[in-house]
Amino acid sequence: MIDARVVDDGNLVTAGGVTSGIDLALWVITRECGASIATSVESVMEYEQRGVVWRSS
């Protein structure tokens, strides 16, 4: 079992729970557009990404 809010296994990215879905969206933005864009989105949403993102090697 992986203890993380978001799991990124390359082609498959998943999360469990309502607010974990927000973390998932912010992680995809981070992965595809960069951390600075994700931080801007966090600010607009008034939400801070939290928890662990697990990534496969």
N, CA, C and O atoms as a GROMACS GRO file, in nm:
protein
  228
    1MET      N    1   0.084  -0.118   0.000
    1MET     CA    2   0.000   0.000   0.000
    1MET      C    3   0.088   0.124   0.000
    1MET      O    4   0.190   0.130   0.069
    2ILE      N    5   0.048   0.223  -0.078
    2ILE     CA    6   0.120   0.350  -0.085
    2ILE      C    7   0.044   0.452  -0.002
    2ILE      O    8  -0.076   0.473  -0.023
    3ASP      N    9   0.112   0.517   0.092
    3ASP     CA   10   0.050   0.615   0.180
    3ASP      C   11   0.077   0.755   0.123
    3ASP      O   12   0.171   0.823   0.164
    4ALA      N   13  -0.008   0.797   0.029
    4ALA     CA   14   0.008   0.928  -0.034
    4ALA      C   15  -0.128   0.979  -0.078
    4ALA      O   16  -0.217   0.901  -0.111
    5ARG      N   17  -0.144   1.110  -0.079
    5ARG     CA   18  -0.270   1.170  -0.126
    5ARG      C   19  -0.283   1.158  -0.277
    5ARG      O   20  -0.393   1.139  -0.329
    6VAL      N   21  -0.170   1.168  -0.348
    6VAL     CA   22  -0.168   1.160  -0.494
    6VAL      C   23  -0.064   1.058  -0.534
    6VAL      O   24   0.047   1.056  -0.479
    7VAL      N   25  -0.098   0.972  -0.629
    7VAL     CA   26  -0.006   0.872  -0.681
    7VAL      C   27   0.012   0.897  -0.831
    7VAL      O   28  -0.084   0.897  -0.907
    8ASP      N   29   0.139   0.917  -0.871
    8ASP     CA   30   0.174   0.943  -1.011
    8ASP      C   31   0.259   0.827  -1.059
    8ASP      O   32   0.376   0.814  -1.022
    9ASP      N   33   0.200   0.742  -1.143
    9ASP     CA   34   0.271   0.626  -1.196
    9ASP      C   35   0.293   0.642  -1.346
    9ASP      O   36   0.276   0.547  -1.423
   10GLY      N   37   0.331   0.763  -1.386
   10GLY     CA   38   0.358   0.789  -1.528
   10GLY      C   39   0.230   0.822  -1.603
   10GLY      O   40   0.184   0.936  -1.600
   11ASN      N   41   0.173   0.722  -1.671
   11ASN     CA   42   0.051   0.743  -1.748
   11ASN      C   43  -0.075   0.742  -1.663
   11ASN      O   44  -0.181   0.782  -1.710
   12LEU      N   45  -0.064   0.697  -1.541
   12LEU     CA   46  -0.178   0.690  -1.450
   12LEU      C   47  -0.151   0.778  -1.328
   12LEU      O   48  -0.052   0.759  -1.257
   13VAL      N   49  -0.239   0.875  -1.306
   13VAL     CA   50  -0.229   0.963  -1.190
   13VAL      C   51  -0.364   0.955  -1.119
   13VAL      O   52  -0.468   0.974  -1.182
   14THR      N   53  -0.362   0.928  -0.988
   14THR     CA   54  -0.487   0.909  -0.916
   14THR      C   55  -0.479   0.967  -0.775
   14THR      O   56  -0.370   0.993  -0.723
   15ALA      N   57  -0.595   0.986  -0.715
   15ALA     CA   58  -0.603   1.036  -0.577
   15ALA      C   59  -0.731   0.981  -0.515
   15ALA      O   60  -0.822   0.938  -0.586
   16GLY      N   61  -0.737   0.984  -0.383
   16GLY     CA   62  -0.856   0.938  -0.314
   16GLY      C   63  -0.910   1.046  -0.223
   16GLY      O   64  -0.834   1.110  -0.151
   17GLY      N   65  -1.039   1.068  -0.227
   17GLY     CA   66  -1.102   1.168  -0.141
   17GLY      C   67  -1.131   1.298  -0.213
   17GLY      O   68  -1.077   1.324  -0.321
   18VAL      N   69  -1.217   1.378  -0.154
   18VAL     CA   70  -1.263   1.502  -0.218
   18VAL      C   71  -1.150   1.603  -0.233
   18VAL      O   72  -1.122   1.646  -0.345
   19THR      N   73  -1.086   1.642  -0.124
   19THR     CA   74  -0.981   1.743  -0.136
   19THR      C   75  -0.856   1.686  -0.201
   19THR      O   76  -0.774   1.761  -0.253
   20SER      N   77  -0.839   1.554  -0.198
   20SER     CA   78  -0.727   1.494  -0.270
   20SER      C   79  -0.742   1.516  -0.420
   20SER      O   80  -0.642   1.523  -0.493
   21GLY      N   81  -0.865   1.529  -0.467
   21GLY     CA   82  -0.889   1.560  -0.608
   21GLY      C   83  -0.833   1.697  -0.645
   21GLY      O   84  -0.782   1.716  -0.755
   22ILE      N   85  -0.844   1.792  -0.554
   22ILE     CA   86  -0.785   1.924  -0.577
   22ILE      C   87  -0.633   1.913  -0.580
   22ILE      O   88  -0.567   1.974  -0.664
   23ASP      N   89  -0.578   1.834  -0.487
   23ASP     CA   90  -0.433   1.812  -0.487
   23ASP      C   91  -0.389   1.745  -0.617
   23ASP      O   92  -0.283   1.777  -0.671
   24LEU      N   93  -0.470   1.652  -0.666
   24LEU     CA   94  -0.440   1.586  -0.793
   24LEU      C   95  -0.434   1.688  -0.906
   24LEU      O   96  -0.340   1.688  -0.985
   25ALA      N   97  -0.534   1.775  -0.915
   25ALA     CA   98  -0.536   1.876  -1.021
   25ALA      C   99  -0.415   1.968  -1.012
   25ALA      O  100  -0.354   2.000  -1.114
   26LEU      N  101  -0.380   2.009  -0.891
   26LEU     CA  102  -0.263   2.096  -0.874
   26LEU      C  103  -0.134   2.021  -0.909
   26LEU      O  104  -0.041   2.082  -0.963
   27TRP      N  105  -0.127   1.892  -0.880
   27TRP     CA  106  -0.009   1.814  -0.917
   27TRP      C  107   0.005   1.804  -1.068
   27TRP      O  108   0.116   1.818  -1.121
   28VAL      N  109  -0.105   1.781  -1.139
   28VAL     CA  110  -0.100   1.773  -1.285
   28VAL      C  111  -0.055   1.907  -1.342
   28VAL      O  112   0.023   1.910  -1.437
   29ILE      N  113  -0.104   2.016  -1.287
   29ILE     CA  114  -0.059   2.149  -1.331
   29ILE      C  115   0.090   2.164  -1.305
   29ILE      O  116   0.163   2.213  -1.391
   30THR      N  117   0.136   2.122  -1.187
   30THR     CA  118   0.279   2.130  -1.156
   30THR      C  119   0.360   2.048  -1.254
   30THR      O  120   0.462   2.095  -1.305
   31ARG      N  121   0.316   1.926  -1.280
   31ARG     CA  122   0.389   1.835  -1.369
   31ARG      C  123   0.393   1.885  -1.513
   31ARG      O  124   0.496   1.873  -1.580
   32GLU      N  125   0.282   1.942  -1.560
   32GLU     CA  126   0.273   1.981  -1.700
   32GLU      C  127   0.313   2.126  -1.727
   32GLU      O  128   0.362   2.158  -1.835
   33CYS      N  129   0.292   2.215  -1.629
   33CYS     CA  130   0.313   2.359  -1.654
   33CYS      C  131   0.418   2.422  -1.564
   33CYS      O  132   0.466   2.532  -1.592
   34GLY      N  133   0.455   2.354  -1.456
   34GLY     CA  134   0.556   2.407  -1.366
   34GLY      C  135   0.498   2.453  -1.233
   34GLY      O  136   0.379   2.483  -1.221
   35ALA      N  137   0.587   2.458  -1.135
   35ALA     CA  138   0.546   2.492  -0.998
   35ALA      C  139   0.495   2.635  -0.986
   35ALA      O  140   0.403   2.660  -0.907
   36SER      N  141   0.551   2.728  -1.060
   36SER     CA  142   0.507   2.868  -1.046
   36SER      C  143   0.362   2.885  -1.093
   36SER      O  144   0.287   2.961  -1.032
   37ILE      N  145   0.323   2.817  -1.198
   37ILE     CA  146   0.183   2.823  -1.244
   37ILE      C  147   0.092   2.758  -1.140
   37ILE      O  148  -0.015   2.812  -1.108
   38ALA      N  149   0.133   2.643  -1.087
   38ALA     CA  150   0.052   2.574  -0.985
   38ALA      C  151   0.035   2.662  -0.861
   38ALA      O  152  -0.072   2.665  -0.802
   39THR      N  153   0.140   2.733  -0.822
   39THR     CA  154   0.132   2.823  -0.707
   39THR      C  155   0.034   2.937  -0.735
   39THR      O  156  -0.040   2.978  -0.645
   40SER      N  157   0.032   2.987  -0.857
   40SER     CA  158  -0.064   3.091  -0.894
   40SER      C  159  -0.207   3.039  -0.886
   40SER      O  160  -0.296   3.109  -0.838
   41VAL      N  161  -0.229   2.917  -0.933
   41VAL     CA  162  -0.363   2.857  -0.926
   41VAL      C  163  -0.404   2.837  -0.781
   41VAL      O  164  -0.519   2.863  -0.745
   42GLU      N  165  -0.311   2.790  -0.697
   42GLU     CA  166  -0.340   2.776  -0.553
   42GLU      C  167  -0.388   2.908  -0.495
   42GLU      O  168  -0.484   2.912  -0.419
   43SER      N  169  -0.321   3.016  -0.532
   43SER     CA  170  -0.356   3.148  -0.480
   43SER      C  171  -0.496   3.188  -0.523
   43SER      O  172  -0.574   3.238  -0.442
   44VAL      N  173  -0.529   3.167  -0.649
   44VAL     CA  174  -0.662   3.203  -0.700
   44VAL      C  175  -0.769   3.118  -0.631
   44VAL      O  176  -0.877   3.168  -0.599
   45MET      N  177  -0.739   2.990  -0.608
   45MET     CA  178  -0.835   2.899  -0.545
   45MET      C  179  -0.839   2.914  -0.393
   45MET      O  180  -0.928   2.859  -0.328
   46GLU      N  181  -0.743   2.988  -0.337
   46GLU     CA  182  -0.728   3.000  -0.192
   46GLU      C  183  -0.718   2.862  -0.128
   46GLU      O  184  -0.789   2.831  -0.032
   47TYR      N  185  -0.629   2.780  -0.184
   47TYR     CA  186  -0.607   2.642  -0.137
   47TYR      C  187  -0.458   2.612  -0.148
   47TYR      O  188  -0.394   2.649  -0.246
   48GLU      N  189  -0.402   2.546  -0.046
   48GLU     CA  190  -0.262   2.507  -0.051
   48GLU      C  191  -0.252   2.356  -0.069
   48GLU      O  192  -0.313   2.278   0.004
   49GLN      N  193  -0.175   2.317  -0.169
   49GLN     CA  194  -0.151   2.174  -0.193
   49GLN      C  195  -0.087   2.114  -0.069
   49GLN      O  196   0.001   2.175  -0.008
   50ARG      N  197  -0.132   1.995  -0.030
   50ARG     CA  198  -0.078   1.934   0.091
   50ARG      C  199  -0.064   1.784   0.070
   50ARG      O  200  -0.115   1.727  -0.026
   51GLY      N  201   0.007   1.722   0.162
   51GLY     CA  202   0.025   1.579   0.156
   51GLY      C  203   0.139   1.539   0.064
   51GLY      O  204   0.211   1.622   0.010
   52VAL      N  205   0.151   1.410   0.048
   52VAL     CA  206   0.261   1.350  -0.028
   52VAL      C  207   0.213   1.315  -0.168
   52VAL      O  208   0.103   1.264  -0.186
   53VAL      N  209   0.298   1.343  -0.267
   53VAL     CA  210   0.277   1.293  -0.403
   53VAL      C  211   0.378   1.181  -0.423
   53VAL      O  212   0.498   1.204  -0.412
   54TRP      N  213   0.330   1.060  -0.451
   54TRP     CA  214   0.416   0.947  -0.475
   54TRP      C  215   0.439   0.935  -0.625
   54TRP      O  216   0.343   0.934  -0.702
   55ARG      N  217   0.565   0.927  -0.666
   55ARG     CA  218   0.597   0.914  -0.809
   55ARG      C  219   0.677   0.788  -0.831
   55ARG      O  220   0.767   0.755  -0.754
   56SER      N  221   0.644   0.716  -0.937
   56SER     CA  222   0.722   0.597  -0.973
   56SER      C  223   0.856   0.643  -1.029
   56SER      O  224   0.868   0.756  -1.078
   57SER      N  225   0.954   0.559  -1.023
   57SER     CA  226   1.091   0.595  -1.068
   57SER      C  227   1.100   0.614  -1.215
   57SER      O  228   1.208   0.644  -1.267
   0.00000   0.00000   0.00000
